[in-house]
């Protein structure tokens, strides 16, 4: 995995699909889906498996049998109401970004 680029996609599905089509086996895909079900029937699976990309899902979904194509599923816990899921997602992304930047700083 290369540590020389960090790509952020907004919620526009067309831009997400374009970024995934341009990615390769050396890239790591993070998907964030609070309910996760939309990814079970998504064409993202085709791109990821075809390119042999590594993938991580961040979700609150407990039944992830349909999503076993992800290499790692990070469950941020059940919804506690008041749209609390956004805080768990922000924390996870902050930790991942910090670790990425530290590795990039010291190992590039």
Buried (B, 14 or more C-beta within 10 A) or exposed (E): EEBEEEEEBEEEEEEBBEBBEEBEEEBBBBBBBBEBBEBBEBEBBEBBEEBEBBBBBBBBBEEBEEBEBBEEBBBBEEEEEEEEBEEBBEEBBEEBEEEEEEEBEEEE
